[in-house]
């Protein structure tokens, strides 16, 4: 952080937001801002006064008060003034100093901020997979920008930064809302079950967008050539320097620092830095945690609604209705009324039928008896004694197969060694199981302080990271993956 005079001096332009007559000051500034948006920059005191008294809240507002308020806002540097001599008809009017007022740049930005704060909960936040797709396309076009003119490069750079800022703000606000106390309370209400599925589908759609785009963006950023980045950044900096600025003086070093800082933020978000998890991975985990929490709360609500629901009396009542029927035909009609023809009930289970004919109805077959278990927590089935079966032969056979498999895997792994080393950039096409073993060895070594570990059969090895800044592709039977260029060096025991 660089401490400058602007940083440590008080911001007098914001005083009107918390002054004694804040209601009058804020309304006056909103009048100026609304006219500013319509490209009308200068207002007379009379125009401000007329708009103020149109609201019943300021029915007793006097011109003298308006003059005092405008003077105070001018002292706080919220308004610029200029004396208008065009409409002066006499020396007396000139002495009265008829002024026109205009908002300062600081005041315009303060009002914009205030309006955003007022609409903060109205606009809300969202998780937009389209932003990830736009960022992915922009990053994919990075190499093309070296051959474009600086105007097109600056437009591309601005779009990329705007999309990244929106993605950051939207996901942070949305996750914050889902983790808020209000959301937590709502998840415990019955109304939550109504839109639970829509919310989960929305979150899963965003996760799919993350999975589709983040990997592509990460790989493109990793493989960017330093010389190419320098060329593109130079064009962005040249364009920034070519923009005429009236009051602000900027240097090339300031712009270069800003451009590189923004690129580094994008890089860290998708790629990570110094072995730390990137922000995209954290967002993926946070979204999954929210889905799990929503599902858990929904299950708890469903259990709570079903708690104590004993349908025994309902079934008894239905059975009595059927018992009153005179014959089977009347029972059929009763069944249609109780269960409905649009949703017929089917008996499911391991039922043993006397015939497999499709043309025989339920009432033509012999009735079945099904033993029902009591619906009480204390019920336990009777335990029966049973003999312990000897399975020594089966264990021996399982052990033999396991040893053969280990021996086969060891031979395949030994075949990958060249002079006691396994170079990941020189590996042939790997089986999934061999790949898992190699990655486990890598993981074990990375967790050690001196990057050394032992295999399951007791062999010591160290991880050579001298070329880890280079990238290699490991080919497997079920796909390929990129990784740093690493080497496993085995140390034979003396």
C-alpha positions, 0 to 999 in steps of 0.5 A: 500500500502506498500512503498518499495525501489523498488517502489520509485527508478527510473526505468532506464531500461525504459530509452531506450524507450524515449532517443535521439536515441530511433529508434536505441535503440528500434530496437536493443532491438527488435532484442534481444527479437526476438532471446530470443523468439527463445531461443537464449539468447546471441548475439555478437556485429557483429550479432546485427550490421548485422541485423541492416544494413539489414533495409534501415533505418540504411544503414549508421549505423556504427560498432562504433555506434553499440558499443556505443549503446550496451554500453549505453543499458548495463549502463541502465541495459537492457543488461547483458555482459560477456567477451567471451575468447573462440574465442580469438586468440591473446592478442590484441583480448583479450584486445579488450574485445569481449563481448556477450550480453543478455537481462535482465529480466526487459527488456524482460518484458518491450518488452512484454509490448511494443508489447502488446501496439503496438497490442492493437487496432489490438487484440481488446476486446470482450465479451465472454460468454464462460469465464463465463461458465469456471469460473462457472465450476471452482467455482463448482469444488471448494469443490472437490479441498480439496481432490486433490493434490496440483499440480492439485489444483494449475492448477485449481487455475491458470485457474480460475484466468486467466479466471477472469483476461481475463473476466475483461480486455475484458469487460472493453475494449469492453465497453470502445470502445462502449462508445468512441467518435469514436463509438459515431460518427459511430452510427450516420452514415448510415453504422451503420444500416448495422451491428446494428442487429449483434451488438445487437445480440452479446450483448444480447448473452452475457447478456444471458450468464450473466443471466445463469452463474452469479446466479450459481457462486454467490450462490456457492461462498456464500455457501463456507465453511470457513474450506474448503477454508482454506484447498484449499488455503493452498495447493495453498500456499504450491505449490507456496512456493515449486517453486524454485526462483533464485533471488526473496525471498517470504514469506508465508505471502506474498503469503497468502495475494495475494491468499486471495486478488484474491479470494476476488476480484472474490467474490466481482465481483460476490457477492458484499460486504456490501450491494453494487451492484456487478460488474456483475450487473453493467456490466448487466446494462451497456450492457443494456444501450448500447443496448438501445442507439444503438436502439435509434440511429438506430431509429433516423437514420431511421427517418432521412432517411425517413424525407421528403419522400413523395411518393404522386408523385410516387403513382400518376405515378403508377396510371397513368400507370394503367389508360392507360391499355386497359382492366383488363388483361393488368392491371393484367400484369402491376400489376405483373410488378410493384409489382412482383409475388414473393411479392404479395400485400395484403389488410389488415384491418377491411374490410367488405366483401359480401361473405366469399368465398375463391374462389372469387377474388378481382376483382369479389367483389364490390369496397370499399371506404377507407377514407384517413387522410391527412399526415400533422402535423396540421391535427386534427379530429373534436371533438364531444360532448358526454354525461358523463356516470354515473358509480357510481355502477361500481365504488362501485363494483370495490371498494368492490372487492378491499376491499375483496381482501385486507381483504383476503391478510391481513388474509393470512399474519396474518396466517404467524405470530408466536407470532407477528413475521414472520420468513422467514426461516419458511414460507410455500409455498407462493403465488406470491402476498403474496411474493411481499408484504413480499419483499416490507415490507423488502425493506421499512425496509431496506431503513429506518435508524433504519430498521423500517416501517409501513404496508399499514394498519398502523402496525409498525414493525422492521427488525431483522437482528441478523441472516442475515449471515445465508442463508435460502430458501423461497419456492413459487408457481412459484419457490424458492429463497435464502435470508439471514435469517431475521425476521419481528417483529411487534410492537403492538400500546399501 
